[in-house]
């Protein structure tokens, strides 16, 4: 990825603008994303709906992880129940379980800041990206009081332009192709590799831009180092039909070739990578199915009237070429409720 790193990093800026456009139109709430956008731009309805589907599906998985062993998720809390920072839960065996989220290729994602203000942040939340992205994000955090307030009173600078805060948030730079240096960076960030920790990895449109051997090493490293973990990816699939070929050509024209798509072109291939790497379970679902079967229909009914929408053919094609896949290891027996639930509804 050496020759196209700057172009891949530029997709972060594009995605952040698209998220802000969604928020502005009312698809979901995020009071922090505007702080990372210098020049807002309105996106099309099909882009809005696609980003909403991505947000809703991933948020569902995050909520399930934070609800490990009976902890209340946002929608399950009683009115007025603010909760607190979720430092630990009990495993099936009765011992304490610490929760941590590690976001690989986090870009300008705002999940930690949203969870922190909701009182739902896990004990540790670590974001990893290239040094250039980390330096930019750290500068924005330090310059914006709304963001800096989420870090608490004690913030320690880290090598590579990152930081580590007293609230459990860390921002670190590392090349995901080098798992030894990644391990060192996570150690400096305070990651817990112990047996009583459950870890959620989030990896959105990251592995697909890496060469396949590097992605395989990263997934295998996670399976080897973490006894209880869910590794979630969101990325492209189906490169061989007409839409997939055009998708690849468009990204190559932007300097962002999908170096890994030929190694895992199908849902089955995504699942197989996790199983071959040491995860006990795996599942991959395309976004068209996720939208129609696995997103809360109340959310669907809320957002569909927001805009006139007549791009149905393009919408379904686009959604069929993206997926969410995850692998699970559950040594502690606390992730039995993690994964997509069927919320089938008529379109």
Order of alpha helices (4+ residues) and beta strands (2+ residues): alpha-alpha-beta-beta-alpha-beta-alpha-alpha-beta-beta-beta-alpha-beta-alpha-beta-alpha-alpha-beta-alpha-alpha-beta
